[in-house]
């Protein structure tokens, strides 16, 4: 497995645990991995990604595909957690207009990048 794919997996796993903790604060996963450790993992991986981006230049199509995958994944996790009966304690849910505006802006940026690369 590629090192960066492993980093991406750890990042998405940690982000999923944070979302589960947000939607189901009384679940057993809340005690499995402390929230502060999870936050430190995500911040560390994010900083590592930003620093490494200077040394590796991913293709524009890889970047666009990664953005699309991230949006689909996060939307699917929110949809699944809502369908399982969870309610976001922080307000990051499907009923929040800010989530939809952010989704629209992200999709607009992806389409603009895709059109620019063609």
MARMARMAR-57291 format. One record per residue (C-alpha): residue in three letters; y, x negated, z negated; residue number from 1. Coordinates in nm, 4 decimals. Layout:
- code,yy,xx,zz,pos
- ALA,Y,X,Z,NUM
...
END
This chain:
- code,yy,xx,zz,pos
- UNK,0.0000,0.0000,0.0000,1
- UNK,0.3416,-0.1272,0.0940,2
- UNK,0.5614,-0.2330,-0.1991,3
- UNK,0.8413,0.0054,-0.0988,4
- UNK,0.6039,0.2985,-0.0636,5
- UNK,0.4813,0.2269,-0.4165,6
- UNK,0.8414,0.2227,-0.5403,7
- UNK,0.9069,0.5529,-0.3594,8
- UNK,0.5975,0.7070,-0.5183,9
- UNK,0.7055,0.6023,-0.8684,10
- UNK,1.0567,0.7336,-0.8012,11
- UNK,0.9337,1.0734,-0.6806,12
- UNK,0.6823,1.0974,-0.9649,13
- UNK,0.9531,1.0255,-1.2235,14
- UNK,1.1919,1.2697,-1.0571,15
- UNK,0.9205,1.5366,-1.0583,16
- UNK,0.8583,1.4811,-1.4292,17
- UNK,1.2311,1.5188,-1.4970,18
- UNK,1.2372,1.8451,-1.3039,19
- UNK,0.9296,1.9741,-1.4893,20
- UNK,1.1004,1.8852,-1.8174,21
- UNK,1.4087,2.0732,-1.6996,22
- UNK,1.2192,2.3863,-1.5938,23
- UNK,0.9595,2.3815,-1.8740,24
- UNK,1.1112,2.1974,-2.1747,25
- UNK,0.8272,2.3039,-2.4066,26
- UNK,0.5455,2.1728,-2.1845,27
- UNK,0.3024,1.8998,-2.2855,28
- UNK,0.4534,1.6657,-2.0223,29
- UNK,0.7721,1.6512,-2.2244,30
- UNK,0.5855,1.4549,-2.4916,31
- UNK,0.3719,1.2562,-2.2458,32
- UNK,0.6529,1.0341,-2.1152,33
- UNK,0.9768,1.0187,-2.3157,34
- UNK,1.2768,1.1453,-2.1206,35
- UNK,1.4790,0.8285,-2.1855,36
- UNK,1.2003,0.6126,-2.0423,37
- UNK,1.1811,0.8378,-1.7397,38
- UNK,1.5582,0.8132,-1.6874,39
- UNK,1.5476,0.4343,-1.7169,40
- UNK,1.2662,0.4189,-1.4616,41
- UNK,1.4639,0.6275,-1.2135,42
- UNK,1.7872,0.4309,-1.2652,43
- UNK,1.6062,0.0966,-1.2369,44
- UNK,1.4296,0.1994,-0.9175,45
- UNK,1.7560,0.3281,-0.7727,46
- UNK,1.9342,-0.0002,-0.8472,47
- UNK,1.6405,-0.1960,-0.7060,48
- UNK,1.6555,0.0128,-0.3902,49
- UNK,2.0306,-0.0407,-0.3496,50
- UNK,2.0032,-0.4172,-0.4038,51
- UNK,1.7068,-0.4501,-0.1695,52
- UNK,1.8838,-0.2547,0.1025,53
- UNK,2.1095,-0.5544,0.1518,54
- UNK,1.8103,-0.7719,0.2452,55
- UNK,1.6156,-0.5273,0.4580,56
- UNK,1.7603,-0.3175,0.7334,57
- UNK,1.5546,-0.0026,0.7840,58
- UNK,1.5715,0.1613,1.1243,59
- UNK,1.8014,0.4594,1.1474,60
- UNK,1.5079,0.6887,1.2312,61
- UNK,1.3243,0.5738,0.9170,62
- UNK,1.6355,0.6459,0.7141,63
- UNK,1.6729,0.9950,0.8629,64
- UNK,1.3034,1.0719,0.8134,65
- UNK,1.3271,0.9588,0.4508,66
- UNK,1.6240,1.1869,0.3914,67
- UNK,1.4443,1.4830,0.5467,68
- UNK,1.1330,1.4130,0.3389,69
- UNK,1.3393,1.3905,0.0197,70
- UNK,1.5146,1.7214,0.0840,71
- UNK,1.1902,1.9008,0.1684,72
- UNK,1.0151,1.7553,-0.1356,73
- UNK,1.2904,1.8459,-0.3824,74
- UNK,1.3265,2.1948,-0.2371,75
- UNK,0.9477,2.2451,-0.2566,76
- UNK,0.9357,2.1286,-0.6199,77
- UNK,1.2226,2.3630,-0.7142,78
- UNK,1.0511,2.6496,-0.5312,79
- UNK,0.7159,2.5768,-0.6972,80
- UNK,0.8596,2.5445,-1.0476,81
- UNK,1.0551,2.8688,-1.0004,82
- UNK,0.7421,3.0461,-0.8711,83
- UNK,0.5481,2.9242,-1.1770,84
- UNK,0.7994,3.1024,-1.3986,85
- UNK,1.0264,2.8151,-1.4917,86
- UNK,1.4004,2.8390,-1.5303,87
- UNK,1.6212,2.5358,-1.5043,88
- UNK,1.7945,2.4517,-1.8299,89
- UNK,2.0595,2.2479,-1.6487,90
- UNK,2.1255,2.5027,-1.3752,91
- UNK,1.9707,2.3028,-1.0916,92
- UNK,1.7795,2.5889,-0.9386,93
- UNK,1.7556,2.8085,-0.6336,94
- UNK,2.0066,3.0544,-0.7784,95
- UNK,2.2810,2.7923,-0.8052,96
- UNK,2.5304,2.7972,-0.5191,97
- UNK,2.5959,2.4258,-0.5701,98
- UNK,2.2370,2.3463,-0.4747,99
- UNK,2.2742,2.5408,-0.1500,100
- UNK,2.6089,2.3769,-0.0675,101
- UNK,2.4594,2.0329,-0.1320,102
- UNK,2.1599,2.1209,0.0842,103
- UNK,2.3902,2.2344,0.3660,104
- UNK,2.6017,1.9191,0.3465,105
- UNK,2.2899,1.7004,0.3442,106
- UNK,2.1420,1.8760,0.6459,107
- UNK,2.4749,1.8491,0.8300,108
- UNK,2.4874,1.4769,0.7617,109
- UNK,2.1282,1.4319,0.8811,110
- UNK,2.1996,1.6171,1.2064,111
- UNK,2.5157,1.4120,1.2602,112
- UNK,2.3238,1.0863,1.2066,113
- UNK,2.0472,1.2007,1.4378,114
- UNK,2.2944,1.2964,1.7104,115
- UNK,2.4776,0.9645,1.6642,116
- UNK,2.1553,0.7622,1.6975,117
- UNK,2.0544,0.9291,2.0255,118
END
